[in-house]
Amino acid sequence: MYTDFISSSRIYSFVWQKYRPAILKLMVAANESPQQYQFSKHEIKDINSKERGGYSFILRVRSGKSVNDIRSSAIAKDLLLVLQNSQKACELAEAATYEFRLDKHFVLHVTKEPEALSAMP
C-alpha cells in the first residue's frame, strides 16, 4: 500500500475540506451508481497555477489508505488527508474501495468499486 508518504504541502486541503460534505454525499450515493461533481476551474487552478503535472488524478481508497501510488499528486494526497480525517469517510472506506478521479475538465468522479466475490463453494 502507498500510504507512508503523506507529507503533502496541504495547499489543496482547504478546497477539499470545503467540499467534504458534498464528497461524503457522493460516496454514499456511489452505493447505487457512480457519481460526479463539477468544480469551477478557478477553484483549483487558483490554488497553484504553476502545477506542472496537471490536476488530474486517480485515488483509490480502502480502509482509509491509498491503494494506488499518488506520490506525484499533491492534490490527491490532500484529498486523502481530508478523507482520513473524516470519521464518516473512514467508515465508508472500511467496507469498500472507492475511486476518486479528477479529470482534466475538473469533474470529480466517485465510484464505489464492486466488492470482491467471496470464495465460491
C-alpha positions in Angstrom: 0.0 0.0 0.0 1.2 3.5 -0.7 0.4 5.4 2.5 3.7 6.2 4.2 4.5 9.3 2.2 1.7 11.7 3.2 3.9 14.7 3.5 2.0 17.0 1.2 2.2 20.7 1.4 -1.5 20.6 2.0 -2.2 23.5 -0.3 -5.3 21.8 -1.7 -6.7 20.8 1.8 -8.8 23.9 2.0 -10.8 23.2 -1.1 -11.2 19.5 -0.2 -12.3 20.5 3.3 -14.8 23.0 1.9 -16.4 20.3 -0.2 -16.0 17.4 2.3 -19.8 17.3 3.0 -20.5 17.0 -0.8 -17.8 14.4 -1.2 -19.3 12.3 1.6 -22.7 12.5 0.0 -21.1 11.4 -3.3 -19.6 8.4 -1.5 -22.9 7.4 0.0 -24.7 7.8 -3.4 -22.0 5.8 -5.1 -23.5 2.7 -3.5 -26.2 3.0 -6.2 -24.2 4.3 -9.1 -21.1 6.3 -10.0 -21.3 10.0 -9.0 -19.7 13.2 -10.2 -19.2 16.8 -9.1 -18.2 19.6 -11.4 -15.7 22.0 -9.8 -15.2 25.5 -11.1 -11.8 25.5 -12.9 -10.6 28.6 -11.0 -11.3 27.0 -7.6 -8.5 24.5 -8.2 -6.2 26.3 -10.6 -6.1 29.5 -8.5 -4.6 27.5 -5.6 -1.5 26.5 -7.6 -1.4 27.9 -11.1 2.1 26.6 -11.6 1.2 22.9 -11.1 3.3 21.1 -13.7 1.9 17.6 -13.6 -1.7 18.8 -14.2 -4.5 18.5 -11.8 -6.0 15.1 -13.0 -5.5 12.2 -10.7 -6.9 8.8 -9.6 -7.1 8.0 -5.9 -8.3 4.6 -4.8 -9.0 4.4 -1.0 -9.6 1.3 1.1 -9.6 1.3 4.9 -8.6 4.9 5.0 -5.5 4.3 2.9 -4.5 4.8 -0.7 -4.1 1.5 -2.6 -2.5 3.2 -5.6 0.5 5.4 -6.0 -0.3 9.0 -5.6 3.1 10.3 -4.6 3.4 12.6 -7.5 0.0 14.3 -7.0 -0.3 16.9 -4.2 -4.0 17.4 -4.9 -4.7 13.6 -4.5 -2.6 13.4 -1.3 -4.5 16.4 0.2 -7.8 14.7 -0.7 -6.7 11.5 1.0 -5.7 13.5 4.1 -9.1 15.1 4.3 -10.8 11.7 3.9 -8.6 10.2 6.6 -9.7 13.0 9.0 -13.4 12.3 8.4 -15.0 9.6 10.5 -17.8 9.0 8.0 -15.3 8.7 5.1 -13.3 6.2 7.1 -16.4 4.2 7.9 -17.4 4.1 4.3 -13.9 3.2 3.1 -13.6 0.5 5.7 -16.3 -1.6 4.0 -15.4 -0.9 0.3 -12.9 0.6 -2.1 -13.7 4.0 -3.5 -12.1 5.5 -6.6 -11.8 9.3 -6.8 -10.9 10.6 -10.2 -10.5 14.3 -11.1 -10.4 14.7 -14.9 -9.0 17.5 -17.0 -12.3 19.2 -17.0 -12.3 19.5 -13.2 -15.0 16.9 -12.8 -14.6 14.7 -9.7 -15.8 11.2 -10.3 -16.6 9.0 -7.3 -17.1 5.3 -7.8 -17.6 2.5 -5.3 -15.8 -0.5 -6.6 -17.6 -3.8 -6.6 -16.8 -6.0 -3.7 -14.6 -8.9 -4.4 -16.6 -12.1 -4.7 -16.4 -14.3 -1.8 -14.7 -17.6 -2.2 -17.1 -19.7 -4.2 -18.0 -23.1 -2.8 
